[in-house]
Amino acid sequence: MYKVVTKRFLNEAKTICLFEIEAPRVARHAQAGQFVIFRLDEQGERVPVSVAGWDREKGTVTVMVQAAGRTTKMLHTVEEGDYISDFVGPLGKATEMDGLQKVCVVGGGVGCAIAYPIAKEMHKLGIDVTFIAGFRSADIVILKEELKAASDKLIICTDDGSYGEKGFTTQYLQQEIDANIAEGKLQFDRVIAIGPDIMMKFLADVTRPYGIKTIISLDPIMVDGTGMCGGCRVIVGGETKFACVDGPDFDAHEVDFDSLLKRAAFYKDEQDEAAQHICKMTGGKRNG
Amino acid sequence: MANMKMQKNPMPEQDPLVRNKNFDEVALGYTAEMAIDEAKRCLNCKNSLCRTGCPVSVRIPEFIAKVAEGDFDAAYDIITSTNSLPAVCGRVCPQEKQCESKCVRGIKGESVGIGRLERFVADYHMAKEDKPAVTVPESNGHKIAVIGSGPAGLTCAGDLRKMGYDVTIFEAFHKAGGVLVYGIPQFRLPKEIVAAEIENLKAMGVVIENNVIIGKSLTVDELFEDGYEAVFIGSGAGLPQFLHIPGENLLGVYSANEFLTRVNLMKAYRDDYDTPIKKFNRVAIVGGGNVAMDAARVAKRLGAEHVYITYRRGKDELPARKEEVEHAEPEEIEFMLLNNPVSIKGDENGHVVGIELQKMELGEPDEKGRRRPVPVEGSNWVLDCDAVVIAIGTSPNPLIRSTTKNLNTTKKGGIEADENGQTSREGVFAGGDAVTGAATVILAMGAGKTGAKSIDKYIKSKKK
């Protein structure tokens, strides 16, 4: 059993919640870009979620989770001091940072939570970090202060302009690339893009003409997270890869987004139905 | 006086057309009367050849003699003196290739039902209410780490604990048991049975730490830093092989590992568990081994109208146990033999709609003596289906070998170990599928036993 040490909603709309979990073994090795798999209880499913932070001394790991399906909605009802039954990791490979000088990290929605530790680590290593954070509207914006501290330049944009700049992340990435050219500045040597699959697809289109290597972090459907089930197959450069062990980071210009988008929707009917059957009396709490 | 009936007492079973709609155990087990009657068929041969066929050297004639006397407790003690998982072995060992293949009674007629008797004794013990408390062997102060809680790891841990070692098993999954819980289905090996065997080991003092992935959460080197004096790697062969044919990434194509794990470990077939599984109507399984049979029978129980086994060789070449094939057939599993998958067909949404098969003929025997399948030109056809489960084997997971220095591996990715389980690194032993690639539960248990003996020898030699 793994204790929830801290729980805190990260935005007004309470769509994304931070959980600090006591998991010394995971904390000992966690690195930016890796993920964990958690399970709420005996009947629960195994759900992958990116590592958002860690405290090696305290032996805790932080994750930021958006309530989307049944399990994540139920996780949001877990309180400080409660326990969840499983928390395993760190899984996947850490994000590569060696030799980078200037990076643009782009996060979309809850993707910002995944991108945040990567930006923070890069910033710490002295890499010039521009962070573009996109959200639908002001009420779901997260990590304003944290993102500022983890970057040299921060652009927050919302689709409706209710917070920060108005517009989409693709627009601002284009703007930054153009500015680097126009002002004769060093161009980004890497773009890290994390968000909805469709957003990552369009961001990849933005960087492609400039040949800027673009890395995306994928979270396809998976069961074990150790290479055992093969459920997280993604096609990269025409080859089948397992996101859990070969990734989660992949070269966006090589990823077959078409099959990725289809695979992600495979259990949509089952998930929608399951999400509707959360007990209204307990808010999804079982056995208690 | 020995019972000279030529046939084994038949195993009571659920009716095939009833059982293919539920996940309850197929074979119901002998009654005490049946067990005693069957035990009397044993001639108690002096040279007991059956024992030589057992990878864990169960004292077969001795335990059977006790069953014949009706002293089931004594029989249990004899079995468990060499085998820590009798309820499992009694169910899933290929006895027809092992102990029972050596039985003298098998020369004229059927061998003694050794597996069925082992199962009876184990089940009798498990059901007993006034069991004597498990004795906890005194600690000798030496810490040993076992990686993986499958049959190899559990056996190794059990044997070491009996010798007095302080054993911790590290398991990647949230539940212990390895392939016994994620791979073999409930109707063939009830998970309650596995759990009970594991509880037994825990009662003896074996510590199991779940959710630790060696190579990720912790490395082999760190185990030594943490004070473990030897390590046994029994991490199995968990990596699924795919066919590398067109259409393999379509929606509805599963590895047998994923399909079975969702159902067996995550209990997707039960409404009260959250893990989803699709309802499919026509499922094509690719492969002819035990795992293929398991996947087919699971698919049927999930409600598929048609379940096909597609296999490129003939019936005689099926690598599955005969018993598994004989169980699958009356459950209305349809065998599409001498058919080799060429591609998987999908619709515009990327969902599986069929599997293209090419007919085969049997040619000359290969080096293993199995007749080689030869494609029949122009014979391709499409079998309609909405799911495909690939069950063509697994290979060892690279997580440990890629994070452990100086650990030699074989060309196929297995860990190199000699006949004593010794790897290229001092203090590191390995056994089971992690070494051999996919094999059987009992061979893995045998390797776990050997590993325990070798570790004991190693620790004792170090002390000097």
Interface residues (C-beta under 8 A of the other chain):
Chain A: R25 V26 R28 H29 R39 Q43 G44 E45 R46 R70 T71 S85 D86 F87 V88 G89 P90 L91 V223 D224 T226 G227 M228 C229 G230 G231 R233 I235 T240 V245 S259 K262 R263 F266 Y267 E270 Q271 A274
Chain B: A172 F173 H174 N210 N211 V212 I213 K216 S217 L218 G238 L239 P240 F242 H244 E248 N249 L251 Y254 S255 N257 E258 T261 R262 M266 K267 D272 Y273 D274 T275 P276 K278 N349 G350 N397 P398 L399
